Amino acid sequence: MKSGLSEQELAQRCREGSMEAFEELYARCSRAVYRYAYRMLNDADEADDVMQETFVRAFRMLPHFRGECNLLTWLIKIASNLCRDRYKTRMRRREVPFDDQLANRPDNSLWGRDPADIIVQQDLQERVRRVLAALPAAHREVIVLRDFEDLSYQEIAQILDCSISSIKLRLFRARRAFRERLESLLKA
């Protein structure tokens, strides 16, 4: 379905109301929005809901998109706000997420590999996931945006509405907290 439109052309066509352009925007960006939401919420169903709501809101707000950032950055900003709202609601209710799909999902990339290596890799991935989920939301968010989604400091600053220098400081502190927690978990 890729039409070869540049991002500026795609944004313009979306603003003009083209459903084909919006479908292409969804095809290009939905996985990244889902990954971001999943890493922030640690729950596949909630991440899917956030992804869907992000695109519903984006569709409504497209006429107001000024193009000051790229489309993915804009979508992640919408998803970030939705994740924060859900996190606040979860904290008020004291909910603890549990993702059954993660535990029961087969991983086809494991065929033909040494079972011991697979177990070690899965154990490490689970520990990293737990440490990431245990971080404060502000730390988790900046790590996910920079280290998992590979966004630039400028894009992260646009999403979080703060300066690049504060993003760098927040990322430094977040990585330090992540490293300390992971090291203590690995020693246990």
Secondary structure, 3 states (H helix, E strand, C coil): CCCCCCHHHHHHHHHCCCHHHHHHHHHHHHHHHHHHHHHHHCCHHHHHHHHHHHHHHHHHHHHHCCCCCCHHHHHHHHHHHHHHHHHHHHHHHCCCCCCHHHHHCCCHHHCCCCHHHHHHHHHHHHHHHHHHHHCCHHHHHHHHHHHHCCCCHHHHHHHHCCCHHHHHHHHHHHHHHHHHHHHHHHHC
